[in-house]
Amino acid sequence: MAFESHYFKRDIRKEITSIRKLLDTSLSPLTDTRLDEVFSKVEIKLFMISFSTRKLIETKKLPDSVLDMEIGITRFPRNAKRRGAFFDFEKLYSLDKPTRVKMRLRDILNQFMHSFVFQATANTRRKLTNVFVCSDRAHTQYLYLVNIKSFLKFILRATEQQVTQIHVSYDNEKGRFVMVVR
């Protein structure tokens, strides 16, 4: 159990700094092998950030209010009639039918932690900008496009929250203690 949140928060900030450096790097001069390495690093780091943030939430090291935080993302519906491999998401999802939606913190963390599809994308200047992602549970309905910089800011905002109050009470109906963190 995480008794001290400082170490998790410190490592989240380190991973965010590392990803930001990758976002500022042009992918143009990279070989296919090096490109694959960069994309893998981004995936691993986003997974670790998501896992660490959720660990802080579940161990009550962040206020309960962070669960209500939302991030704007783009959602694409699944093409019900089409079949294909998970990496063929251009075929599996209607990328011509984007919808802007808001997703709560726990839900976006789950998309990264349980990713069925995870594909970073670059802009016309060959710099990483977004990631296509959907979890093993959501992949039959939607594919999500998340702006990496916005996600990193969102995570920083969530993990910078401080716990100022803890209220513990016993819930007779549930037969257990309930903790409210503010």
C-alpha positions in Angstrom: 0.0 0.0 0.0 1.2 3.5 -0.8 1.6 5.1 2.6 3.4 8.2 1.3 2.1 9.8 -1.9 5.2 11.9 -2.5 7.1 9.1 -4.3 4.2 8.3 -6.6 3.6 11.9 -7.4 7.4 12.5 -8.0 7.6 9.6 -10.4 4.4 10.7 -12.3 6.0 14.2 -12.8 9.3 12.5 -14.0 7.3 10.4 -16.5 5.4 13.5 -17.7 8.6 15.4 -18.2 10.1 12.5 -20.2 7.0 12.3 -22.4 7.1 16.0 -23.0 10.6 15.7 -24.3 9.5 13.0 -26.7 6.7 15.2 -27.9 9.2 18.0 -28.8 11.3 15.6 -30.8 10.8 15.3 -34.6 10.2 11.7 -35.7 11.6 12.4 -39.2 15.1 11.2 -38.9 14.2 8.0 -37.0 14.5 4.5 -38.4 11.5 2.2 -38.2 13.1 0.4 -35.2 13.8 3.7 -33.4 10.3 4.9 -34.2 8.8 1.7 -32.7 11.0 2.3 -29.6 9.7 5.9 -29.2 6.0 4.8 -29.6 6.6 1.9 -27.1 8.2 4.3 -24.6 5.1 6.6 -24.8 2.8 3.7 -24.3 4.7 2.4 -21.3 5.0 5.8 -19.7 1.3 6.6 -20.2 0.4 3.2 -18.7 2.7 3.9 -15.7 1.2 7.4 -15.2 -2.3 6.0 -15.4 -1.6 3.1 -13.0 0.2 5.3 -10.5 -2.6 7.9 -10.6 -5.3 5.2 -10.0 -3.2 3.8 -7.2 -3.2 7.2 -5.5 -7.0 7.4 -5.9 -7.7 3.9 -4.6 -5.4 4.4 -1.6 -7.2 7.7 -0.8 -4.1 9.8 -1.3 -6.0 12.2 -3.5 -9.3 13.9 -2.6 -12.5 12.2 -3.8 -13.2 15.2 -5.9 -10.6 14.2 -8.5 -13.0 11.4 -9.5 -15.4 14.1 -10.9 -12.7 15.7 -13.0 -13.3 15.3 -16.8 -11.1 15.6 -19.9 -12.3 16.4 -23.4 -11.6 13.7 -25.9 -12.8 12.6 -29.3 -14.8 9.4 -29.7 -15.4 7.3 -32.8 -18.1 4.7 -33.1 -17.4 1.0 -33.9 -18.4 -0.2 -37.4 -20.7 -3.0 -36.4 -20.6 -4.7 -39.8 -16.9 -4.8 -40.2 -14.4 -7.3 -38.8 -10.7 -7.2 -38.7 -7.6 -7.3 -36.6 -7.3 -5.0 -33.6 -4.5 -3.0 -35.3 -6.8 -2.2 -38.3 -8.8 0.4 -36.4 -9.2 2.6 -39.5 -11.5 -0.2 -40.8 -13.1 -1.2 -37.4 -14.1 2.4 -36.4 -15.9 5.2 -38.2 -13.1 7.8 -38.1 -15.2 10.1 -40.3 -17.8 10.4 -37.5 -15.9 12.0 -34.6 -17.8 13.2 -31.5 -16.3 15.4 -28.8 -17.1 14.0 -25.3 -16.0 14.4 -21.8 -14.6 11.4 -19.9 -14.1 11.1 -16.2 -10.7 10.5 -14.7 -11.2 6.9 -13.7 -12.6 6.0 -17.1 -9.7 7.5 -19.1 -7.2 5.8 -16.7 -8.9 2.5 -17.4 -8.7 3.1 -21.2 -4.9 3.3 -20.9 -4.5 0.6 -18.3 -6.6 -2.0 -20.1 -5.8 -0.8 -23.6 -6.9 -3.1 -26.5 -5.9 -0.5 -29.0 -3.1 1.9 -28.3 -1.5 3.9 -31.2 0.3 7.1 -30.9 -0.1 9.5 -33.8 2.0 12.3 -35.2 1.1 15.6 -36.8 2.3 16.9 -40.2 5.5 18.2 -38.6 6.2 14.5 -37.5 5.8 15.2 -33.8 3.7 13.0 -31.5 0.4 14.7 -30.7 -2.4 12.2 -30.0 -3.0 8.6 -29.1 -5.8 6.3 -30.2 -6.9 4.2 -27.3 -9.7 1.9 -26.1 -9.9 -0.7 -23.4 -10.6 -4.4 -23.8 -14.2 -3.6 -22.5 -14.8 -0.5 -24.7 -13.4 -1.7 -28.0 -16.7 -3.2 -29.2 -18.3 0.3 -28.9 -15.8 3.1 -29.3 -12.3 4.2 -30.1 -11.0 7.3 -28.4 -8.5 9.9 -29.5 -6.7 11.7 -26.7 -4.4 14.7 -27.0 -1.3 13.7 -25.2 -0.4 17.2 -23.9 -3.9 17.7 -22.6 -3.9 14.4 -20.9 -0.6 15.2 -19.2 -1.9 18.6 -18.0 -5.0 16.8 -16.7 -3.0 14.3 -14.8 -0.8 16.9 -13.3 -3.9 18.9 -12.2 -5.4 15.8 -10.6 -2.2 14.6 -8.8 -1.4 18.1 -7.4 -4.6 18.0 -5.4 -3.9 17.7 -1.6 -6.0 15.8 1.0 -7.0 18.2 3.7 -9.7 16.1 5.5 -10.4 12.5 6.1 -13.8 11.3 7.5 -14.1 7.7 8.5 -17.5 6.2 9.5 -18.9 2.7 9.9 -21.7 1.9 7.4 -24.0 -0.7 9.1 -25.7 -1.6 5.8 -22.4 -2.3 4.0 -20.9 -3.8 7.1 -17.6 -1.9 6.6 -15.9 1.4 7.2 -16.3 4.1 4.6 -13.7 6.8 4.1 -14.5 10.2 2.6 -11.4 12.2 1.6 -11.5 16.0 0.9 
